[in-house]
Amino acid sequence: MAHPWHHAVSSARMHGGSPDDYLAIHRWFDESKAHHGDFRHRALRHHTAGIFECESAFGATIQNSAGRTIPTRWIAEQHVTEDLGFVPSLSQWLSAIVAEPWMMRSRPLSRELEKERAR
């Protein structure tokens, strides 16, 4: 798996400036490695919804040290594409999850609360 620094070096080559200009964005994408150490960590942010979350977190653009204004989405799409070869949708990730019985259990909480209220 690529390290955020290597993604940042790639961003600097692509857009100019220094790798430090881009490192925070690439670290943000890979923060989920702290919770799951293999490729599955990518299911949390490496998709279209993650790209929009990145833009919300960092703003629509950044200004690099060369003075260029770069759309955050370009950097985010680059990260995901470098890792996966394309930008999948969140639906594509979720559709690939194999459902386990514990995932589908739910309580009829609304009915339980209604019964309590009726007493």
JOPE-V179525 format. One record per residue. N is the residue number from 1. RES is the residue in three letters. PSI is psi in whole degrees, -180 to 180 (* if undefined). BURIAL is b if it has 24 or more other ideal C-beta (glycine too) atoms within 12 Angstrom, else e. D_CENTER is the distance of its C-alpha to the mean C-alpha in whole Angstrom. Layout:
{{N	RES	PSI	BURIAL	D_CENTER} {N	RES	PSI	BURIAL	D_CENTER}}
This chain:
{{1	MET	140	e	15} {2	ALA	144	b	15} {3	HIS	148	e	15} {4	PRO	-34	b	13} {5	TRP	-42	e	17} {6	HIS	-38	e	17} {7	HIS	-40	b	14} {8	ALA	-40	b	16} {9	VAL	-43	e	19} {10	SER	-41	b	18} {11	SER	-42	b	17} {12	ALA	-39	b	20} {13	ARG	-38	e	22} {14	MET	-41	b	21} {15	HIS	-6	b	21} {16	GLY	177	e	23} {17	GLY	-158	b	23} {18	SER	151	e	22} {19	PRO	-32	b	20} {20	ASP	-24	e	19} {21	ASP	-25	b	19} {22	TYR	-11	b	15} {23	LEU	-40	b	15} {24	ALA	-40	b	13} {25	ILE	-45	b	10} {26	HIS	-34	b	10} {27	ARG	-41	b	10} {28	TRP	-44	b	8} {29	PHE	-35	b	5} {30	ASP	8	b	8} {31	GLU	-30	e	9} {32	SER	-12	b	9} {33	LYS	-23	b	11} {34	ALA	-22	e	14} {35	HIS	-26	e	14} {36	HIS	113	e	14} {37	GLY	4	e	15} {38	ASP	-171	e	15} {39	PHE	-23	e	13} {40	ARG	-17	e	12} {41	HIS	-27	e	9} {42	ARG	-21	b	7} {43	ALA	-20	b	8} {44	LEU	-29	b	5} {45	ARG	-14	b	2} {46	HIS	70	b	4} {47	HIS	178	b	6} {48	THR	-42	b	8} {49	ALA	-38	e	7} {50	GLY	-36	b	4} {51	ILE	-42	b	6} {52	PHE	-37	e	8} {53	GLU	-40	b	7} {54	CYS	-44	b	7} {55	GLU	-38	b	10} {56	SER	-38	e	12} {57	ALA	-36	e	11} {58	PHE	-5	b	13} {59	GLY	167	e	15} {60	ALA	-30	e	16} {61	THR	162	e	17} {62	ILE	157	b	18} {63	GLN	122	e	21} {64	ASN	174	b	21} {65	SER	-11	e	25} {66	ALA	0	e	26} {67	GLY	4	e	26} {68	ARG	141	e	24} {69	THR	123	e	22} {70	ILE	128	b	19} {71	PRO	130	e	16} {72	THR	-37	b	13} {73	ARG	-35	b	12} {74	TRP	-42	b	14} {75	ILE	-43	b	12} {76	ALA	-46	b	8} {77	GLU	-38	b	10} {78	GLN	-47	b	12} {79	HIS	-51	b	10} {80	VAL	-43	b	8} {81	THR	-39	b	12} {82	GLU	-34	b	13} {83	ASP	-39	b	12} {84	LEU	-14	b	12} {85	GLY	-14	e	15} {86	PHE	175	e	14} {87	VAL	104	b	11} {88	PRO	162	b	11} {89	SER	163	e	11} {90	LEU	-37	e	10} {91	SER	-38	e	13} {92	GLN	-42	e	14} {93	TRP	-48	b	12} {94	LEU	-35	e	13} {95	SER	-24	e	17} {96	ALA	-8	e	17} {97	ILE	128	e	17} {98	VAL	123	e	20} {99	ALA	131	e	22} {100	GLU	151	e	24} {101	PRO	-39	e	27} {102	TRP	-24	e	25} {103	MET	-23	e	22} {104	MET	-1	e	25} {105	ARG	139	e	27} {106	SER	157	e	27} {107	ARG	145	e	30} {108	PRO	63	e	32} {109	LEU	-42	e	32} {110	SER	-40	e	33} {111	ARG	-39	e	36} {112	GLU	-43	e	37} {113	LEU	-37	e	36} {114	GLU	-41	e	39} {115	LYS	-43	e	41} {116	GLU	-42	e	41} {117	ARG	-33	e	42} {118	ALA	-19	e	45} {119	ARG	*	e	46}}
